C-alpha cells in the first residue's frame, strides 16, 4: 500500500509510543508533540504541518502494533516517531522480551517504509530507580521488582533495550533521537 511522495506543501508526522509520547500528565500546550508541531510550522511557514499524537500511556510495542493500522498508517505519515519503554516491565502479560521488541520495531519501520514514510526511532528516558520502584510496586509483584536488582537496577536492565534501539537505527539507516543520552548529558551540566 504505497501512498505518496513527500508533498511539497504538507508534512504529516505521527508520534507513536507510550506515556512519554502521550504526555497526558502535562498540560496540552506543553506536550512535546505540540511543541514539535509549533517549531516545524515556524521553521516551514509555507508548509502545512500536522503532528498527530498516537501515544497511549502504558502501551508496549506489542500493543502498539495492534493499533498501528488505525492509529498510525491511517494518517499516511511522512514520518513516524517511535518510543516504547513499557516493554521492559517485568510483569506477566506486559513484558516484551528484547528480541520481540526489536522485531516489533523492525516490522513497524517496514510498514511505514512500504507506505512511503520514514520511521524515527527514539530511546526512552532514564528512570530514577527509587521513584520508579515506588511507582512500579503498585503494578508489579515484589519478586519481579527484585529481578531488576539482578541487573543492577531498572536503568541497567533498560540499557539493553536502548542499545538495541541505537543499533537498529544504524542497521536500518533510520534517524535516531537518543532521548536517554540527551537527558543524561543535560543532567550533568
TAPE-V126553 format. One line per field, one symbol per residue. ss: DSSP state (h for helix, s for strand, l for the rest). phi: phi as a letter, one per 30 degrees, with the letter a starting at -180 (. if undefined). psi: psi as a letter, one per 20 degrees, with the letter a starting at -180 (. if undefined). A space follows every 10 residues. Layout:
ss=???
phi=???
psi=???
//
This chain:
ss=llllllllls ssssssslhh hhlllllhhh lhhhhhhhhh hhhllllsss ssssslllll hhhhhhlhhh hlhhhlllss sssllhhhll lllllllhhh hhhhhhhhhh hhhhlllsss ssllllllhh hhhhhhllll lhhhhhhhhl lllhhhhhhh hhhhhhhhhh hlllssslhh hhhhhhhhl
phi=.dcaceddcb bcbccclcdd ddhddceedc ddddddeddd dddbddcdcc ccccdbeidc ddddddcddd cbdedhddbb dbbbcdeddd beicdceedd eddddddddd ddddcjcbdc dbddddcded ddddddddcb dedddddddd cijddddded dddddddded echcdbcdee ddddddddd
psi=mpgqqoqhiq ppppopbbhh gglhiqpgii phhhhggggh hghmhiqopo opokqopiqr hghhhhjggh ifhhilqhqp qpopiihiom ppigpoqggh gghggggghg ggghjjapqo qpqqrqqogg ggggghhihq qghhghhhhh jjrghgghhh gghhgghhgg gjlqqpomgg gghgghii.
//
